[in-house]
Amino acid sequence: MLISMAEILASVILFLWVVFVVNFLTKNLYEFMRVSGMRHNVAVYYNRKIIHVLAGGLVVLLVPFIFDTPIIPLIIASLLGALTYIPHKTGKLMYWFQTEENMYEVSFCIMWGVILTLGWLISGGNFWFGVLPVLFMSFGDAVTGIVRNMLYKRRTKSWWGNLVMALFTIPAGSVLGLAGIAAGAVASLIEHFEFNPIDDNVTIPLSSFLILALARLYAPWMLTL
């Protein structure tokens, strides 16, 4: 049996946690920030990064300890991608974290599932090859975004944010050895640049995943797992 009852039960709990974070926690945080005098765009940006951490990062950290295959995580990520895309099509945005200017939260969900699955496949069942790039996207990008928001009160790029991101991604990458460290460094660097219409929720996990995949194929001595 590919999918156990324990995985199904855990999936339901994790899905409900994501729904709670997105539809209750951040919505109420938005109202609190607005009442406190924070501008709409600043509150929205903080909420996006909170979702990155609590819905994306925390959940992906649990994946290797709960699931045997990426089947259910991929299905859930695809479902969440659809659920975040529909408001853009209907014009009924979840205003506390979505914006008309972009659909980056949709690409976040898609890349979360795709990279996690690809990492598991190319490594022969080691979730960490996909988990690490997703962590760079979830925690690393959130850290740099929060730093930028605190400094500039708007969405912009800043080397200060990238430096703080590197302080997370490089040590975190060490779990996979030299290749992971290199992947973390590249992720913190590439976040600084924009390649419209491709956003950093694509470039960060994809670039770091490619480094790990190449190391797996051509320089396995750079990996510790």
C-alpha positions in Angstrom: 0.0 0.0 0.0 1.5 3.3 -1.1 -0.4 5.5 1.2 -1.0 4.5 4.9 -3.9 5.6 7.1 -1.4 7.5 9.3 -0.3 9.5 6.3 -3.9 10.3 5.4 -4.7 11.4 9.0 -1.5 13.5 9.2 -2.4 15.1 5.8 -5.8 16.2 7.1 -4.2 17.7 10.2 -1.6 19.6 8.2 -4.1 20.8 5.7 -6.3 22.1 8.5 -3.3 23.8 10.0 -2.6 25.6 6.7 -6.2 26.7 6.4 -6.0 28.0 9.9 -2.9 30.0 9.2 -4.2 31.4 5.9 -7.8 32.0 6.8 -7.8 32.8 10.5 -4.4 33.7 11.9 -3.1 36.0 9.2 -6.5 37.5 8.6 -6.7 38.5 12.2 -3.0 39.7 12.2 -3.8 41.9 9.2 -6.7 43.5 11.1 -4.4 44.0 14.1 -1.7 45.5 12.0 -4.1 47.9 10.3 -5.6 49.0 13.6 -2.1 49.7 14.8 -1.5 52.1 11.9 0.4 49.9 9.5 -0.1 50.5 5.8 -2.1 47.9 3.8 0.8 46.9 1.6 3.2 46.5 4.6 0.7 44.3 6.5 0.0 42.2 3.4 3.8 41.6 2.9 4.3 40.6 6.5 1.4 38.1 6.2 2.9 36.6 3.0 6.1 35.9 4.9 4.3 34.5 7.9 2.5 32.1 5.6 5.8 31.2 4.0 7.2 30.2 7.4 4.1 28.6 9.2 2.4 27.0 6.2 5.3 26.3 3.9 8.4 25.9 6.0 7.0 24.3 9.1 5.0 21.7 7.1 7.9 20.8 4.8 10.1 20.2 7.9 7.6 17.6 9.1 7.3 15.8 5.7 10.3 13.4 6.1 9.1 12.3 9.5 5.5 11.6 8.4 5.4 10.5 4.7 7.0 7.6 2.9 6.3 9.1 -0.6 5.6 12.6 -1.8 2.2 11.6 -3.3 0.0 13.2 -0.7 2.2 16.4 -0.2 2.1 16.9 -4.0 -1.7 16.5 -4.2 -2.2 19.0 -1.3 0.3 21.5 -2.7 -1.5 21.3 -6.1 -4.9 21.8 -4.3 -3.6 24.8 -2.4 -2.2 26.2 -5.7 -5.6 26.0 -7.2 -7.3 27.5 -4.1 -5.0 30.5 -4.2 -5.3 30.9 -8.0 -9.2 30.9 -8.0 -9.4 34.3 -6.1 -7.3 35.9 -8.8 -9.6 34.6 -11.5 -12.8 35.6 -9.7 -11.5 39.0 -8.5 -12.3 38.0 -4.9 -8.8 38.2 -3.4 -8.0 37.2 0.1 -7.0 40.8 0.7 -5.0 40.2 3.9 -2.2 38.4 1.9 -3.0 38.5 -1.8 -2.4 41.3 -4.2 -3.5 42.1 -7.7 0.1 42.8 -8.8 1.2 39.2 -8.8 0.3 35.6 -8.0 3.5 34.6 -6.3 1.7 32.6 -3.6 0.4 30.3 -6.4 3.9 29.6 -7.7 5.0 29.1 -4.1 2.4 26.2 -3.7 3.3 24.7 -7.0 7.1 24.8 -6.5 6.6 23.5 -3.0 5.1 20.3 -4.3 7.2 19.9 -7.5 10.6 20.4 -5.9 9.7 18.2 -2.9 8.7 15.4 -5.4 11.7 15.8 -7.7 14.1 15.7 -4.8 12.6 12.5 -3.5 12.8 11.0 -7.0 16.4 11.9 -7.9 17.7 10.8 -4.5 16.0 7.5 -4.5 13.7 8.3 -1.6 15.6 10.9 0.4 13.2 13.7 1.2 15.9 16.2 2.2 17.0 16.8 -1.4 13.6 18.5 -1.9 13.0 19.7 1.6 16.2 21.8 1.7 15.4 24.0 -1.4 11.8 24.4 -0.1 13.2 25.6 3.2 15.3 28.1 1.4 12.2 29.4 -0.3 10.1 29.3 2.9 12.3 30.4 5.7 15.2 32.0 3.8 13.0 34.2 1.5 10.7 35.1 4.5 13.7 36.3 6.5 15.0 38.6 3.7 11.5 39.8 3.0 10.9 40.7 6.7 14.2 42.6 6.9 13.4 44.5 3.7 9.9 45.3 5.0 11.3 46.6 8.3 13.9 48.8 6.5 11.9 50.1 3.5 8.2 49.5 4.3 7.7 48.3 0.7 8.6 45.4 -1.6 12.1 45.9 -2.8 15.5 44.1 -3.1 18.2 44.7 -0.5 21.6 43.2 0.0 21.0 43.5 3.7 18.1 41.1 3.3 20.2 38.7 1.3 22.9 38.7 3.9 20.4 37.8 6.6 19.0 35.1 4.3 22.5 33.7 3.8 23.0 33.5 7.6 20.1 31.0 7.5 20.5 29.1 4.2 24.2 28.4 4.4 24.1 26.7 7.9 20.9 25.0 7.0 22.4 23.7 3.8 25.2 22.0 5.7 22.8 19.2 6.5 23.6 17.9 3.0 27.3 18.8 3.1 29.3 21.0 0.8 26.6 20.8 -1.9 24.0 22.0 0.5 26.1 24.9 1.6 26.7 25.9 -2.0 23.0 25.6 -2.7 22.2 27.8 0.3 24.7 30.4 -0.8 23.3 30.5 -4.4 19.7 30.7 -3.1 20.6 33.7 -1.0 22.3 35.4 -4.0 19.8 34.7 -6.7 16.9 36.0 -4.5 18.3 39.5 -5.0 17.6 39.4 -8.8 14.3 39.5 -10.6 13.7 37.6 -13.8 10.1 38.7 -14.7 7.7 37.1 -15.2 9.5 34.3 -13.2 9.5 35.1 -9.4 11.8 34.1 -6.7 9.5 31.4 -5.5 10.6 29.7 -8.6 14.3 30.7 -8.9 15.2 30.1 -5.3 14.1 26.4 -5.0 14.9 25.6 -8.6 18.5 26.9 -8.5 19.3 25.3 -5.2 17.7 22.0 -6.3 19.7 21.9 -9.5 22.9 22.3 -7.5 22.0 19.3 -5.3 20.9 17.3 -8.3 24.2 18.0 -10.1 26.1 17.1 -7.0 24.2 13.8 -6.7 25.1 12.9 -10.3 28.6 14.2 -10.7 30.1 15.0 -7.3 28.5 12.7 -4.6 31.5 13.4 -2.4 30.0 16.8 -1.8 26.9 15.3 -0.1 26.6 13.9 3.3 23.2 12.1 3.0 
